[in-house]
Amino acid sequence: MAPRPLKAALTVAAAAAVTLTAAPAQAADPDPFVWTELAGAYVATGMYGYEPYAVADGYTPTSCVPGVGYHYVNEKNVGETDPEKPAALLYEKGPDGLRLVAVEWVVKAESGVTPPTMFGQTFQVRENVPDVGSGYYTLHAWLYKPNPSGLFNPTHPDVTCPATPAP
């Protein structure tokens, strides 16, 4: 093989290896390339790792839900299926304050309407969404804290609520 095509092949192989290892490992990931689809959500929400930015952008804090964390809901984004506009940001209390762990899209569940899909996942029916109400479809993505139950699982076994309220 000529040197130039060999270099190109090695470069592509190295880039693929780095891309596949850069995504956090999670149990039951539906497809390793789902991170490519989630990149927009990851980039759009990364700044909210600093919780005051979420509040400044219209996300309102709610109480903690065991297995999910603190919901910060932006009413303007409820009903959106744009990966870059999640309706809720999920935080957990850590030793240094609140830490962003996941994002959630929320869409009103209407009679006869099929649940939406994103990232190859069908939204799940949710009886009650904190500070939004009841009768919604939701989709969680644990972008910032690997979930042993799966990237899109609605709950995380390691997210707990402290005895004292955080926000």
C-alpha positions as CSV (number, residue, x, y, z in Angstrom):
1,M,0.0,0.0,0.0
2,A,1.3,3.4,-0.9
3,P,2.3,5.7,2.0
4,R,-0.4,8.3,1.5
5,P,-3.5,5.9,1.5
6,L,-1.9,4.1,4.5
7,K,-1.6,7.4,6.4
8,A,-5.2,8.2,5.6
9,A,-6.4,4.8,6.7
10,L,-4.4,5.0,10.0
11,T,-5.8,8.6,10.6
12,V,-9.4,7.4,10.1
13,A,-8.9,4.4,12.4
14,A,-7.3,6.6,15.1
15,A,-10.1,9.2,14.9
16,A,-12.7,6.4,15.2
17,A,-11.0,4.9,18.2
18,V,-10.8,8.3,19.9
19,T,-14.4,9.1,19.1
20,L,-15.7,5.8,20.5
21,T,-13.6,6.1,23.7
22,A,-14.4,9.7,24.3
23,A,-18.1,9.0,25.1
24,P,-18.9,8.0,28.7
25,A,-19.5,4.3,29.1
26,Q,-23.1,3.5,30.1
27,A,-25.0,0.2,30.5
28,A,-27.3,-0.7,27.7
29,D,-26.4,2.1,25.3
30,P,-28.7,1.6,22.3
31,D,-26.0,2.5,19.8
32,P,-22.4,3.7,20.3
33,F,-23.0,6.4,17.7
34,V,-25.9,7.9,19.6
35,W,-23.3,10.3,21.1
36,T,-23.0,11.9,17.7
37,E,-26.7,12.7,17.8
38,L,-26.5,13.9,21.4
39,A,-23.6,16.2,20.7
40,G,-25.9,19.2,20.1
41,A,-27.6,18.6,23.5
42,Y,-24.3,18.2,25.2
43,V,-22.8,21.4,23.8
44,A,-26.0,23.4,24.4
45,T,-26.3,22.4,28.0
46,G,-22.6,22.2,29.1
47,M,-22.6,25.8,30.5
48,Y,-25.4,24.8,32.9
49,G,-22.9,22.8,34.8
50,Y,-22.7,26.2,36.6
51,E,-26.2,26.2,38.0
52,P,-26.6,30.1,38.1
53,Y,-26.4,30.1,34.3
54,A,-29.5,27.8,34.2
55,V,-31.4,30.1,36.5
56,A,-30.3,33.2,34.4
57,D,-31.6,31.4,31.2
58,G,-35.1,30.8,32.7
59,Y,-34.8,27.4,34.4
60,T,-36.7,27.3,37.6
61,P,-35.5,25.0,40.5
62,T,-37.9,22.5,42.0
63,S,-37.6,20.1,44.9
64,C,-35.5,16.9,44.7
65,V,-37.0,13.7,43.3
66,P,-35.2,10.5,44.4
67,G,-33.6,8.7,41.5
68,V,-33.8,11.8,39.4
69,G,-32.5,14.8,41.4
70,Y,-33.4,18.5,41.3
71,H,-35.5,19.5,38.3
72,Y,-34.8,22.9,36.8
73,V,-37.6,23.5,34.4
74,N,-37.8,26.0,31.6
75,E,-41.5,26.4,30.6
76,K,-40.6,27.8,27.2
77,N,-39.0,24.5,26.3
78,V,-41.8,22.2,27.3
79,G,-43.1,20.6,24.1
80,E,-39.8,21.0,22.3
81,T,-38.2,18.0,20.6
82,D,-35.1,20.0,19.7
83,P,-32.1,18.3,21.1
84,E,-30.6,21.6,22.1
85,K,-33.7,22.8,24.1
86,P,-34.4,20.3,26.9
87,A,-37.3,21.3,29.1
88,A,-35.5,20.3,32.3
89,L,-32.0,20.1,33.7
90,L,-31.4,17.6,36.4
91,Y,-28.9,18.3,39.2
92,E,-27.7,16.3,42.3
93,K,-26.2,17.7,45.5
94,G,-22.5,16.9,45.8
95,P,-19.8,18.0,48.2
96,D,-19.2,21.2,46.1
97,G,-22.8,22.1,45.6
98,L,-25.2,21.2,42.8
99,R,-23.8,19.1,39.8
100,L,-25.6,18.8,36.5
101,V,-26.2,15.1,35.8
102,A,-28.8,14.9,33.0
103,V,-31.3,16.6,30.7
104,E,-34.9,15.9,30.1
105,W,-37.3,16.7,27.2
106,V,-41.0,17.0,28.2
107,V,-44.0,16.9,25.7
108,K,-47.7,17.0,26.6
109,A,-49.3,13.6,26.2
110,E,-52.5,14.1,24.3
111,S,-55.2,11.5,23.7
112,G,-54.5,9.6,20.5
113,V,-51.1,11.2,20.0
114,T,-48.2,8.8,19.5
115,P,-45.2,9.5,21.9
116,P,-42.4,11.3,20.1
117,T,-39.0,9.8,19.5
118,M,-35.5,11.2,19.7
119,F,-32.1,9.5,19.4
120,G,-33.9,6.3,18.5
121,Q,-35.8,6.3,21.8
122,T,-39.5,6.6,22.4
123,F,-40.6,9.1,25.0
124,Q,-42.1,7.4,28.1
125,V,-45.4,8.3,29.7
126,R,-44.9,10.2,33.0
127,E,-47.7,10.7,35.5
128,N,-46.3,13.8,37.1
129,V,-43.4,16.1,36.1
130,P,-42.3,18.5,38.9
131,D,-43.5,22.1,38.3
132,V,-45.0,21.1,34.9
133,G,-48.0,18.9,35.8
134,S,-49.4,15.5,34.9
135,G,-49.9,13.7,31.6
136,Y,-46.6,14.1,29.8
137,Y,-44.1,12.1,27.7
138,T,-40.5,12.5,28.8
139,L,-37.1,11.4,27.7
140,H,-34.1,11.6,30.0
141,A,-30.4,11.6,28.8
142,W,-27.8,11.1,31.5
143,L,-25.2,13.1,29.7
144,Y,-23.1,14.2,32.7
145,K,-23.3,11.2,35.0
146,P,-23.0,7.7,33.6
147,N,-26.1,5.7,34.5
148,P,-25.6,1.9,35.1
149,S,-29.3,1.5,34.2
150,G,-28.8,3.0,30.7
151,L,-28.2,6.4,29.1
152,F,-31.9,7.0,28.5
153,N,-33.3,5.3,31.6
154,P,-35.8,7.6,33.5
155,T,-34.1,7.1,36.8
156,H,-30.6,6.7,38.2
157,P,-29.9,4.3,41.1
158,D,-27.2,6.5,42.5
159,V,-29.0,9.9,42.5
160,T,-30.5,10.5,46.0
161,C,-32.0,13.4,47.8
162,P,-30.4,14.9,50.9
163,A,-32.4,15.5,54.1
164,T,-31.9,19.3,53.6
165,P,-33.2,21.1,50.5
166,A,-30.4,22.4,48.2
167,P,-31.8,25.1,45.9
